[in-house]
Amino acid sequence: MIRSNMGDADAKVDLSGNLDAPPPEPAGGLKTGNVMGTLSSLPVTPGAAKDWVLSRRQSVRPWSEFLNTNRFQKPTSVAAVGSRAIKNIEHFMSNYLFVFIGLIVFCILTSPVLLIVLGLCGGAIYYVGVKHQSQQKLLFMGRELTLSQQYAAIGCASVPLLWLSGAGGAVFWILGASILLIGLHAIFYKRLDENGAFDLDMEEVLVS
């Protein structure tokens, strides 16, 4: 606060305020906003799941571009590995998500016991939801169970069944296969826009 006396009048100038500098933006690399936005948009209801799949399909890159074997080339240097992988993950984010979903479906279909257990769990959840919509009460030992308690009971009963059906090994297989396939694609796939202006300038210098 600055105060100056000019005769009988006082002039006051308020210089107070927030002088904190804004947080610095990342210089480069993967945009965490895009990744977190994708993760936060994961569906929690069947209707939301359908809308989410449709929205992701619109952002999928052409599969002919994604699977073009002519674009697979070894990185020129160790520094180019990280740069290429980060840019490919940003570019093919939706494609990689569908690859991950495809591995999940493949693992479930090739595990009959796990498929049966998941079907029973899904059927129980659907049954509870239908009864709740029809306002039918579920009693256990003379006590009414709330919807959250019913879902919690299904979850507790599903854990040992999923464990016995080999769900733990399936999860590790899915994660390992996803990291391997997505990592190899992101490292060895060379996009058309990867050759920048620096390479063109070097070619002009060499020609001249």
C-alpha positions as CSV (number, residue, x, y, z in Angstrom):
1,M,0.0,0.0,0.0
2,I,1.4,3.4,-1.1
3,R,0.0,6.6,0.5
4,S,0.9,10.1,-0.6
5,N,-0.3,13.4,1.0
6,M,-1.2,16.1,-1.5
7,G,-2.6,19.0,0.6
8,D,-5.7,18.0,2.4
9,A,-6.4,15.0,0.1
10,D,-4.9,11.6,0.6
11,A,-4.2,9.5,-2.5
12,K,-4.1,5.7,-1.9
13,V,-2.8,3.2,-4.4
14,D,-3.4,-0.5,-3.6
15,L,-0.6,-2.6,-5.0
16,S,-1.5,-5.8,-3.2
17,G,-2.2,-8.9,-5.1
18,N,-1.1,-12.4,-5.8
19,L,2.4,-12.3,-7.4
20,D,2.9,-16.0,-7.5
21,A,4.3,-17.2,-10.8
22,P,2.2,-19.7,-12.7
23,P,3.4,-23.3,-12.6
24,P,5.8,-24.1,-15.4
25,E,4.5,-26.3,-18.2
26,P,6.4,-29.5,-19.1
27,A,9.0,-28.9,-21.8
28,G,8.1,-32.0,-23.7
29,G,7.1,-35.6,-23.5
30,L,3.8,-37.3,-23.0
31,K,1.0,-35.0,-22.2
32,T,-0.4,-36.2,-18.9
33,G,-3.6,-34.3,-19.4
34,N,-4.4,-36.4,-22.4
35,V,-3.7,-39.7,-20.6
36,M,-5.5,-38.7,-17.4
37,G,-8.5,-37.5,-19.5
38,T,-8.6,-40.8,-21.2
39,L,-8.4,-42.7,-17.9
40,S,-11.0,-40.5,-16.2
41,S,-13.5,-41.1,-19.0
42,L,-13.6,-44.9,-18.4
43,P,-17.2,-46.0,-18.3
44,V,-18.9,-47.3,-15.1
45,T,-22.4,-48.2,-16.5
46,P,-23.4,-50.2,-19.6
47,G,-24.8,-47.1,-21.3
48,A,-21.7,-45.1,-20.6
49,A,-19.6,-48.0,-21.8
50,K,-21.4,-47.9,-25.2
51,D,-20.9,-44.2,-25.5
52,W,-17.3,-44.5,-24.5
53,V,-16.6,-47.2,-27.1
54,L,-18.2,-45.0,-29.8
55,S,-16.2,-42.0,-28.8
56,R,-13.0,-43.9,-28.8
57,R,-13.7,-45.4,-32.2
58,Q,-14.0,-42.0,-33.7
59,S,-10.4,-41.2,-32.6
60,V,-8.9,-44.5,-33.8
61,R,-6.3,-44.1,-36.4
62,P,-6.7,-46.2,-39.6
63,W,-5.7,-49.8,-38.9
64,S,-4.0,-49.9,-42.3
65,E,-1.7,-47.2,-41.0
66,F,-1.3,-48.8,-37.6
67,L,-0.4,-52.2,-39.1
68,N,1.7,-51.0,-42.0
69,T,4.8,-53.3,-41.7
70,N,6.8,-51.1,-44.0
71,R,6.9,-48.4,-41.3
72,F,8.7,-50.6,-38.8
73,Q,12.3,-49.5,-38.5
74,K,14.9,-49.6,-35.9
75,P,15.5,-46.3,-34.0
76,T,18.6,-44.5,-35.1
77,S,19.8,-43.8,-31.6
78,V,19.0,-44.5,-27.9
79,A,17.6,-40.9,-27.5
80,A,15.2,-41.5,-30.4
81,V,13.6,-44.5,-28.7
82,G,11.9,-42.5,-25.9
83,S,10.9,-39.7,-28.3
84,R,9.4,-42.1,-30.8
85,A,7.6,-44.1,-28.2
86,I,6.0,-41.1,-26.5
87,K,4.8,-39.6,-29.8
88,N,3.4,-43.0,-31.0
89,I,1.5,-43.4,-27.7
90,E,0.0,-40.0,-28.2
91,H,-0.8,-40.7,-31.8
92,F,-2.2,-44.2,-31.4
93,M,-3.7,-43.9,-28.0
94,S,-7.1,-45.3,-29.0
95,N,-5.6,-48.1,-31.1
96,Y,-3.5,-49.2,-28.1
97,L,-6.6,-49.2,-25.9
98,F,-8.4,-51.5,-28.4
99,V,-5.4,-53.8,-28.5
100,F,-5.5,-54.0,-24.7
101,I,-9.3,-54.8,-24.8
102,G,-8.7,-57.4,-27.5
103,L,-6.1,-59.2,-25.3
104,I,-8.6,-59.2,-22.4
105,V,-11.3,-60.7,-24.6
106,F,-8.9,-63.3,-26.0
107,C,-7.7,-64.3,-22.5
108,I,-11.3,-64.7,-21.3
109,L,-12.5,-66.7,-24.3
110,T,-9.5,-69.1,-23.9
111,S,-10.2,-69.7,-20.2
112,P,-13.6,-71.5,-19.9
113,V,-13.6,-71.6,-16.1
114,L,-12.9,-67.9,-15.9
115,L,-15.6,-67.2,-18.5
116,I,-18.1,-69.1,-16.5
117,V,-17.2,-67.3,-13.2
118,L,-17.4,-63.9,-14.9
119,G,-20.7,-64.8,-16.4
120,L,-22.1,-65.7,-13.0
121,C,-20.8,-62.5,-11.4
122,G,-22.2,-60.4,-14.3
123,G,-25.6,-62.2,-14.0
124,A,-25.7,-61.6,-10.3
125,I,-25.0,-57.9,-10.8
126,Y,-27.7,-57.7,-13.5
127,Y,-30.2,-59.5,-11.3
128,V,-29.6,-57.1,-8.4
129,G,-29.9,-54.1,-10.6
130,V,-33.2,-55.4,-12.1
131,K,-34.7,-56.0,-8.6
132,H,-33.6,-52.6,-7.5
133,Q,-35.3,-50.9,-10.5
134,S,-38.5,-52.8,-9.8
135,Q,-38.2,-51.7,-6.1
136,Q,-38.2,-55.3,-4.8
137,K,-36.5,-55.6,-1.5
138,L,-33.9,-58.3,-0.7
139,L,-34.0,-59.6,2.8
140,F,-31.2,-61.5,4.6
141,M,-32.0,-63.0,8.0
142,G,-34.9,-60.7,8.3
143,R,-32.9,-57.6,7.5
144,E,-33.2,-55.5,4.3
145,L,-30.0,-55.2,2.3
146,T,-29.2,-51.9,0.6
147,L,-28.0,-51.8,-3.0
148,S,-24.4,-51.1,-2.0
149,Q,-24.5,-54.0,0.5
150,Q,-25.7,-56.4,-2.2
151,Y,-23.0,-55.3,-4.6
152,A,-20.4,-55.7,-1.8
153,A,-21.7,-59.2,-1.1
154,I,-21.3,-60.1,-4.8
155,G,-17.8,-58.7,-4.8
156,C,-16.8,-60.6,-1.7
157,A,-18.2,-63.9,-3.1
158,S,-16.5,-63.3,-6.5
159,V,-13.0,-62.9,-5.1
160,P,-12.4,-66.5,-4.2
161,L,-14.1,-67.7,-7.3
162,L,-12.0,-65.5,-9.5
163,W,-8.8,-66.6,-7.7
164,L,-9.6,-70.3,-8.1
165,S,-10.4,-69.7,-11.8
166,G,-6.9,-68.3,-12.4
167,A,-7.9,-64.7,-12.7
168,G,-4.6,-63.6,-11.1
169,G,-2.5,-65.3,-13.7
170,A,-4.8,-63.9,-16.5
171,V,-4.2,-60.4,-15.2
172,F,-0.4,-60.7,-15.2
173,W,-0.6,-62.3,-18.7
174,I,-2.7,-59.5,-20.1
175,L,-0.4,-56.8,-18.6
176,G,2.7,-58.5,-19.8
177,A,1.4,-59.1,-23.3
178,S,0.1,-55.5,-23.5
179,I,3.3,-54.0,-22.4
180,L,5.3,-56.1,-24.8
181,L,3.1,-55.6,-27.9
182,I,2.4,-51.9,-27.3
183,G,6.0,-51.2,-26.4
184,L,7.5,-52.9,-29.4
185,H,5.0,-51.1,-31.7
186,A,5.6,-47.7,-30.2
187,I,9.4,-48.1,-30.4
188,F,9.8,-49.6,-33.9
189,Y,6.9,-47.8,-35.7
190,K,8.2,-44.8,-37.7
191,R,5.6,-42.3,-38.6
192,L,5.6,-40.3,-41.8
193,D,6.0,-37.0,-40.0
194,E,9.0,-38.3,-38.0
195,N,11.6,-36.8,-40.4
196,G,11.6,-33.1,-39.4
197,A,13.0,-30.0,-40.9
198,F,16.5,-30.8,-39.5
199,D,16.8,-33.8,-41.8
200,L,15.7,-31.9,-44.8
201,D,18.2,-29.1,-44.1
202,M,21.0,-31.7,-43.8
203,E,20.0,-33.2,-47.1
204,E,20.1,-29.8,-48.8
205,V,23.6,-29.1,-47.3
206,L,24.9,-32.4,-48.5
207,V,23.5,-32.0,-52.0
208,S,24.9,-28.5,-52.4
